[in-house]
């Protein structure tokens, strides 16, 4: 009788051991630990930094995506301000030019001193690479000084009368018009019907707004 009980106990122990040894490990042991792969990692967007100054709403240093253009930098700086010189923007700045990290862009203003004559607009260094300087004023040829130009908003009638194609009557028209609204660009003379296109081209290199 005792032998039978021992055999039965041994059999039960063997069954228990078999079940323990053959039991599968928990399938979720590693599920609580996050796994990482290059495909799942976050790719940082490449960026560049440029300085924007001059006739923009908010001059400063801006971070833009690689592949951005000059026009994107101007937009990041709030766009043009009221003192922008549209003529020199059109002639001097390539708004589609790609940006370089560490470069500087200076949007020309009507406060800059520059020469507009037979040789066209002197642009100056409005775009500078890293380590260079974007000029605040466009360079003028030797012997040319911005002080020699007649300011349409401050000149007397006698000073205006010295301009080619401008007599006493037209000089008075200029004074009357500027009292109503200051001249922002030289082309305002044509837009307001004060001078003809031919006279405008004659006096353009001699005056400033």
C-alpha positions in Angstrom: 0.0 0.0 0.0 2.8 2.4 0.9 4.6 1.5 -2.3 1.5 2.4 -4.4 1.2 5.8 -2.6 4.9 6.5 -3.3 4.6 5.6 -6.9 1.5 7.8 -7.2 3.3 10.8 -5.6 6.3 10.3 -7.8 4.1 10.2 -10.9 2.3 13.5 -9.8 5.7 15.1 -9.2 7.0 14.1 -12.6 3.8 15.5 -14.3 4.3 18.8 -12.4 7.9 19.1 -13.3 7.1 18.3 -17.0 4.5 21.0 -17.1 6.9 23.6 -15.5 9.7 22.8 -17.9 7.6 22.8 -21.0 5.6 25.9 -20.1 6.2 28.9 -22.6 7.8 32.0 -21.2 5.5 35.1 -21.0 5.2 36.6 -24.5 5.0 40.2 -23.3 8.2 40.3 -21.2 9.9 42.6 -23.6 6.9 44.5 -24.7 7.2 47.1 -22.0 10.6 48.2 -23.3 10.5 50.6 -26.3 12.5 49.7 -29.4 14.1 52.2 -31.7 15.0 52.0 -35.3 16.5 54.5 -37.8 13.3 54.5 -39.8 11.3 55.5 -36.7 13.6 58.1 -35.4 12.7 61.8 -36.0 14.8 63.4 -38.7 15.8 67.0 -37.8 15.1 69.4 -40.6 18.3 71.0 -41.9 18.2 74.8 -41.5 20.4 77.9 -42.2 20.7 81.3 -40.6 20.8 84.6 -42.4 20.8 88.3 -41.4 18.2 90.5 -43.0 18.5 94.3 -42.7 17.6 97.5 -44.6 14.1 98.2 -45.8 12.3 95.4 -44.0 9.7 95.5 -41.2 11.7 93.5 -38.7 15.5 93.4 -39.3 17.3 90.5 -37.6 18.8 87.0 -37.9 16.4 84.4 -39.1 16.5 80.6 -39.3 15.1 79.2 -42.6 15.0 75.8 -44.3 17.9 74.8 -46.5 17.0 75.7 -50.1 15.2 78.9 -49.2 15.6 82.0 -51.4 16.2 85.7 -50.8 12.5 86.4 -51.1 11.9 83.9 -48.3 14.3 85.8 -46.0 12.5 89.1 -46.8 9.2 87.4 -45.9 10.6 86.1 -42.7 11.6 89.6 -41.8 8.1 90.9 -42.2 8.3 92.0 -45.8 9.2 95.5 -47.2 8.9 98.5 -45.0 7.7 102.0 -46.2 11.3 103.1 -47.0 12.0 100.4 -49.5 13.6 101.5 -52.8 11.6 99.5 -55.4 13.8 100.5 -58.3 17.0 99.2 -56.7 15.2 96.1 -55.4 14.2 95.3 -59.0 17.6 96.1 -60.5 20.0 95.0 -57.7 18.5 92.1 -55.8 17.9 88.7 -57.2 15.0 87.6 -55.1 15.2 84.0 -56.5 18.9 83.6 -55.4 19.4 80.6 -53.0 20.5 81.5 -49.5 23.8 80.5 -47.9 24.2 79.8 -44.2 25.7 82.8 -42.4 25.1 85.2 -45.3 23.6 88.7 -45.0 21.0 90.5 -47.1 20.4 94.2 -47.1 17.2 95.4 -48.8 17.9 98.9 -50.3 16.1 101.9 -48.9 15.4 105.4 -50.3 17.7 106.7 -47.6 20.8 105.2 -49.2 23.1 107.4 -51.2 23.5 106.1 -54.7 24.0 107.3 -58.3 21.5 106.8 -61.1 22.8 107.9 -64.4 23.9 106.7 -67.8 25.7 103.7 -66.3 22.6 102.8 -64.4 22.1 102.1 -60.7 25.1 101.5 -58.5 23.9 98.7 -56.3 26.7 98.3 -53.7 27.1 95.0 -51.7 23.5 94.2 -50.9 24.2 90.5 -50.5 27.2 89.3 -48.6 28.5 85.8 -47.9 29.8 84.6 -44.5 32.6 86.9 -43.2 31.6 89.7 -45.6 29.6 92.9 -45.0 26.4 94.0 -46.7 27.0 97.7 -47.5 24.6 100.2 -45.9 25.1 102.6 -48.8 25.8 101.9 -52.5 29.1 103.2 -53.7 29.3 106.2 -56.0 32.0 106.9 -58.6 34.9 109.2 -57.8 33.9 112.9 -57.8 30.2 112.1 -57.4 28.7 113.1 -54.0 25.1 112.6 -53.0 25.2 116.1 -51.5 25.4 117.6 -54.9 22.0 116.2 -55.8 18.9 118.3 -55.4 16.4 117.1 -52.8 12.9 117.3 -54.3 11.3 117.6 -50.8 13.6 120.4 -49.5 15.0 122.3 -52.5 14.0 126.0 -53.1 12.4 127.2 -56.3 15.7 128.6 -57.5 17.5 125.3 -56.9 14.8 123.4 -58.8 14.9 125.9 -61.6 18.5 124.9 -62.3 17.5 121.5 -63.4 17.2 120.8 -67.1 13.6 121.1 -68.3 12.4 122.6 -65.1 11.4 126.3 -65.2 9.8 128.5 -62.6 6.3 127.2 -63.3 7.3 123.5 -62.9 9.5 124.3 -59.9 6.4 125.8 -58.2 4.4 122.7 -59.2 7.0 120.5 -57.4 6.8 122.6 -54.3 3.0 122.6 -54.2 2.9 118.9 -54.8 5.4 118.1 -52.0 3.4 120.2 -49.5 0.4 117.9 -50.2 2.5 114.7 -49.9 6.3 114.2 -49.8 7.9 112.6 -52.8 8.8 109.0 -52.0 10.6 108.2 -55.3 11.8 110.4 -58.2 9.2 108.7 -60.5 6.5 110.4 -58.4 7.1 113.5 -60.6 5.8 111.6 -63.6 3.0 109.8 -61.6 1.7 113.2 -60.4 1.8 114.7 -63.9 4.4 117.3 -63.0 7.0 116.4 -65.7 7.1 114.4 -68.9 9.0 111.1 -69.3 11.8 112.9 -71.2 12.3 115.5 -68.5 12.2 112.8 -65.8 15.1 111.0 -67.5 17.1 114.2 -67.7 16.8 115.1 -64.1 16.8 111.6 -62.6 20.6 111.5 -61.9 20.5 115.0 -60.5 17.8 114.7 -57.8 16.8 112.6 -54.8 13.4 112.3 -53.1 
